[in-house]
């Protein structure tokens, strides 16, 4: 899968961070114990990748590999997700997620870093950038709304989780249900099926999610009832707001987010839905890479 690095998050929760590509020459990899000095001729920086709700670090594998050509890119399995701990009594608050990302930046020696976040991970990114500007030199916000979603949205998610036909007999069944049969799918979407296949694990009776749905709902309820515009105004670093043309973040709201950000920029990826980096990986890279290069040049 990649090289795992253990991180201790808020409340002592053990988190798994992953490197999927070799860091550029001169950048040490903690997973291998390297301590090379940063080469003066190399312009490099740390990047922390934060997945969305129900996601995992491996969803960023292809992005992390092209990022590693110029950056030290690390993806974090957030609490309750992937191979990180899922303690029943752990906090699944906004504060805990932000403190986990803060701990990862400090323990991995990535700061000041660029944060790349999808959905919930993007919200964590801008909340951390507002809280600790010294740790964040740039931010990519991928398909995350700043507006409140409300109680009806939370109820819909609870009903949706209850509709999953778990356990799935095979991974092919996972791909088919999430890519075709799920009532939330408007038209066949193979990349969505692949996305959810990545978060399943085999058990004695079939394939089940690696996360606990109840913990996902607890995590989600800490942001859906509130708007997050004020926090955006507090982010002082350059920010790129990226949306898929058919994603959950509408164009008008995305452009308003850019307007209220002190240093906001906008990018749109055609033929992509909410899972922008899965739906259109080449379009995603084309949108993000120039922004990262500009941030890197600015801080050189």
C-alpha positions, 0 to 999 in steps of 0.5 A: 500500500505504502510506507506507514508512519504512526502519528499520535493524535488528540486524546492519544488516538493512534493515527496512520499516515502514509507515503506512496512515493519517494520524497524528492532527493534531499527530503528525509522520509521518517518512515525510512529513518532518512536524515539527509539535508535539504538540497539548496537547489531543490525547491520542495515543501511538505504536503498533507492530504486529508480525505473526506468522510468515509475516505482513507489515505489510499484514496490519495495514492495517485495524487501523492505519487505525482506530488512526490516528484517535487514535494514530500507528500503524506496522506493521513488516515483520519480518526475512525477511518482507514487503519487509524484507531476507531475507539468507541469513546473517542471524540469525533468533534471538529476540534479533534480532527483539526488537532489530529491534522495539527499533530501530523504536521508537527510530528512528521516535520511537514510544516509549513505545509500545503494542505490538500483536503477533500470534503470533510478534509477540506473543512479540517484544512481551512479550520487548521489554517485559520487556527495555526497560520504558521503551519500552513503555507497553502490550501486546496479545498476540494468540493466542500461547502461552507453553508450549513446543510441542516437536519434534513441532510443528516437524517438522509445520511442516516437513512442512506447508511441503513439502506446499504445491503451489508455484508456484500458477498464480493467486491464486485457487488460493492462496485456495482451497488455504489456505482449503479444500484445505490439510489443516490446514483443518478447514472452509472459511475464506475469511479464511485464504485471503485472509491467505495470498494477501497473502504471495504474489508473482508470479514467472515460473512462478506465485505463490510466497511472499514469504518463504523457508520455510527462514528461517521454520523457523529463526525458529520453532525459536528459540521452540518448544522453550522455555516463556516464562512467566518472561518474562511475569512480568517485563512490568510494563505493562498487557497484554491477552491476546486469543484467538480462540474457535477459535484456537491459544491455549486458554482455560485457558492464556490465563487462566493467562497473565493470572494470571502477568502483573502487570497482565494482562487477558483478552479473547475474540473469538467466531467467530474462529480463530488469525487473529483480526484477519482472521477477525473485524475488528469483534470484534477492534476491540471487544476491543482499543480499550477497552484502548488507551483505558484505557492512553492515559488512564492515561499522560495 
